[in-house]
Amino acid sequence: MVEYEFQVLSFPRETSRGQIRAALAEHAEYGRWELHRTVRYVGGHQRSWLRRKIIRAPRRDDPLGLSRSR
């Protein structure tokens, strides 16, 4: 099962589309986030949810992950 962590970015009404796009692109490029959802509210406020996969490394004493309870 894939697990994700989420981050929420909020942009006020005065923020231009170009500034929002640049902020989202920066998070995607350098933080390895992907866009999950964007909502624009009635007053012009925009909120974007970003997500990225949580990669869990197997334990060193059990490299194949066979002792995990299912």
LOTOR-939073 format. One record per atom (N, C-alpha, C): residue in three letters; x, y, z. Coordinates in steps of 0.1 Angstrom, whole numbers, plus 5000, padded with zeros to 4 digits. Example, Ala and Ser with C-alpha at 12.3 -4.5 7.8 and 13.67 -1.06 7.14 Angstrom:
LOTOR-939073
fidren, x, y, z
Ala, 5132, 4943, 5078;
Ala, 5123, 4955, 5078;
Ala, 5132, 4967, 5078;
Ser, 5128, 4978, 5071;
Ser, 5137, 4989, 5071;
Ser, 5129, 5000, 5079;
***
This chain:
LOTOR-939073
fidren, x, y, z
Met, 5008, 4988, 5000;
Met, 5000, 5000, 5000;
Met, 5009, 5012, 5000;
Val, 5006, 5022, 4992;
Val, 5013, 5034, 4990;
Val, 5009, 5044, 5001;
Glu, 5018, 5050, 5008;
Glu, 5015, 5060, 5018;
Glu, 5020, 5074, 5012;
Tyr, 5012, 5084, 5015;
Tyr, 5016, 5098, 5011;
Tyr, 5016, 5107, 5023;
Glu, 5024, 5117, 5022;
Glu, 5024, 5128, 5031;
Glu, 5018, 5140, 5023;
Phe, 5012, 5149, 5030;
Phe, 5005, 5160, 5024;
Phe, 5010, 5174, 5029;
Gln, 5009, 5184, 5020;
Gln, 5013, 5197, 5024;
Gln, 5002, 5206, 5018;
Val, 4997, 5216, 5025;
Val, 4987, 5225, 5020;
Val, 4993, 5239, 5018;
Leu, 4991, 5245, 5006;
Leu, 4996, 5258, 5003;
Leu, 4984, 5267, 5001;
Ser, 4983, 5278, 5008;
Ser, 4972, 5288, 5006;
Ser, 4977, 5300, 5000;
Phe, 4969, 5305, 4990;
Phe, 4973, 5317, 4983;
Phe, 4962, 5328, 4984;
Pro, 4965, 5340, 4988;
Pro, 4955, 5350, 4989;
Pro, 4950, 5354, 4975;
Arg, 4939, 5362, 4975;
Arg, 4933, 5366, 4963;
Arg, 4942, 5374, 4954;
Glu, 4951, 5382, 4960;
Glu, 4959, 5391, 4952;
Glu, 4971, 5384, 4945;
Thr, 4973, 5371, 4948;
Thr, 4984, 5363, 4941;
Thr, 4980, 5360, 4927;
Ser, 4989, 5363, 4917;
Ser, 4986, 5361, 4903;
Ser, 4988, 5346, 4900;
Arg, 4982, 5342, 4889;
Arg, 4983, 5328, 4885;
Arg, 4998, 5324, 4882;
Gly, 5005, 5334, 4877;
Gly, 5020, 5331, 4874;
Gly, 5027, 5328, 4887;
Gln, 5024, 5336, 4897;
Gln, 5031, 5334, 4910;
Gln, 5027, 5321, 4917;
Ile, 5014, 5317, 4915;
Ile, 5010, 5304, 4921;
Ile, 5016, 5293, 4913;
Arg, 5017, 5294, 4900;
Arg, 5023, 5284, 4892;
Arg, 5038, 5282, 4895;
Ala, 5045, 5293, 4897;
Ala, 5059, 5293, 4901;
Ala, 5061, 5286, 4914;
Ala, 5052, 5289, 4924;
Ala, 5054, 5283, 4937;
Ala, 5051, 5268, 4937;
Leu, 5041, 5264, 4929;
Leu, 5038, 5250, 4928;
Leu, 5049, 5242, 4920;
Ala, 5055, 5249, 4910;
Ala, 5065, 5242, 4902;
Ala, 5078, 5241, 4911;
Glu, 5081, 5251, 4919;
Glu, 5092, 5250, 4928;
Glu, 5091, 5239, 4938;
His, 5079, 5237, 4944;
His, 5077, 5226, 4953;
His, 5078, 5213, 4946;
Ala, 5073, 5212, 4934;
Ala, 5074, 5199, 4926;
Ala, 5088, 5196, 4922;
Glu, 5096, 5206, 4918;
Glu, 5109, 5203, 4913;
Glu, 5119, 5200, 4924;
Tyr, 5119, 5208, 4935;
Tyr, 5129, 5207, 4945;
Tyr, 5124, 5198, 4957;
Gly, 5111, 5198, 4960;
Gly, 5107, 5190, 4971;
Gly, 5100, 5177, 4967;
Arg, 5100, 5174, 4954;
Arg, 5094, 5162, 4949;
Arg, 5079, 5160, 4952;
Trp, 5072, 5171, 4953;
Trp, 5058, 5171, 4955;
Trp, 5050, 5170, 4942;
Glu, 5038, 5165, 4943;
Glu, 5029, 5165, 4931;
Glu, 5016, 5171, 4935;
Leu, 5009, 5177, 4926;
Leu, 4997, 5184, 4929;
Leu, 4986, 5174, 4930;
His, 4979, 5174, 4942;
His, 4968, 5165, 4945;
His, 4955, 5171, 4942;
Arg, 4953, 5184, 4947;
Arg, 4940, 5190, 4945;
Arg, 4942, 5205, 4947;
Thr, 4933, 5213, 4939;
Thr, 4933, 5227, 4940;
Thr, 4919, 5232, 4942;
Val, 4916, 5241, 4951;
Val, 4903, 5246, 4953;
Val, 4904, 5261, 4953;
Arg, 4895, 5268, 4945;
Arg, 4894, 5282, 4945;
Arg, 4881, 5286, 4952;
Tyr, 4882, 5294, 4962;
Tyr, 4870, 5297, 4970;
Tyr, 4863, 5310, 4965;
Val, 4851, 5313, 4969;
Val, 4843, 5324, 4964;
Val, 4850, 5337, 4965;
Gly, 4857, 5340, 4975;
Gly, 4864, 5352, 4977;
Gly, 4877, 5354, 4969;
Gly, 4881, 5343, 4961;
Gly, 4893, 5344, 4953;
Gly, 4905, 5337, 4960;
His, 4903, 5333, 4972;
His, 4914, 5326, 4979;
His, 4915, 5312, 4973;
Gln, 4928, 5308, 4971;
Gln, 4931, 5295, 4965;
Gln, 4939, 5286, 4975;
Arg, 4935, 5273, 4976;
Arg, 4942, 5264, 4984;
Arg, 4946, 5252, 4976;
Ser, 4959, 5248, 4976;
Ser, 4964, 5236, 4969;
Ser, 4969, 5226, 4978;
Trp, 4966, 5213, 4976;
Trp, 4971, 5202, 4984;
Trp, 4982, 5195, 4975;
Leu, 4994, 5194, 4981;
Leu, 5005, 5187, 4974;
Leu, 5007, 5174, 4982;
Arg, 5011, 5163, 4975;
Arg, 5014, 5151, 4981;
Arg, 5027, 5145, 4976;
Arg, 5034, 5137, 4984;
Arg, 5045, 5129, 4979;
Arg, 5045, 5116, 4986;
Lys, 5051, 5106, 4979;
Lys, 5051, 5092, 4985;
Lys, 5061, 5091, 4996;
Ile, 5057, 5084, 5006;
Ile, 5066, 5081, 5017;
Ile, 5072, 5067, 5014;
Ile, 5085, 5067, 5013;
Ile, 5093, 5055, 5009;
Ile, 5099, 5050, 5022;
Arg, 5094, 5038, 5026;
Arg, 5100, 5032, 5038;
Arg, 5110, 5022, 5034;
Ala, 5122, 5023, 5040;
Ala, 5133, 5014, 5037;
Ala, 5131, 5002, 5046;
Pro, 5133, 4990, 5040;
Pro, 5132, 4978, 5048;
Pro, 5142, 4977, 5059;
Arg, 5139, 4971, 5070;
Arg, 5148, 4970, 5082;
Arg, 5160, 4962, 5078;
Arg, 5171, 4966, 5083;
Arg, 5184, 4960, 5080;
Arg, 5185, 4945, 5084;
Asp, 5178, 4941, 5094;
Asp, 5179, 4927, 5099;
Asp, 5169, 4918, 5091;
Asp, 5160, 4925, 5083;
Asp, 5151, 4917, 5075;
Asp, 5149, 4924, 5061;
Pro, 5159, 4922, 5052;
Pro, 5160, 4930, 5040;
Pro, 5148, 4927, 5030;
Leu, 5141, 4916, 5031;
Leu, 5130, 4913, 5022;
Leu, 5117, 4917, 5028;
Gly, 5117, 4921, 5041;
Gly, 5104, 4924, 5047;
Gly, 5095, 4913, 5050;
Leu, 5101, 4901, 5053;
Leu, 5092, 4889, 5054;
Leu, 5086, 4888, 5068;
Ser, 5092, 4895, 5078;
Ser, 5087, 4893, 5092;
Ser, 5076, 4903, 5095;
Arg, 5071, 4911, 5085;
Arg, 5061, 4921, 5087;
Arg, 5048, 4914, 5090;
Ser, 5040, 4918, 5100;
Ser, 5027, 4912, 5102;
Ser, 5017, 4917, 5092;
Arg, 5008, 4909, 5087;
Arg, 4999, 4913, 5076;
Arg, 4985, 4912, 5081;
***
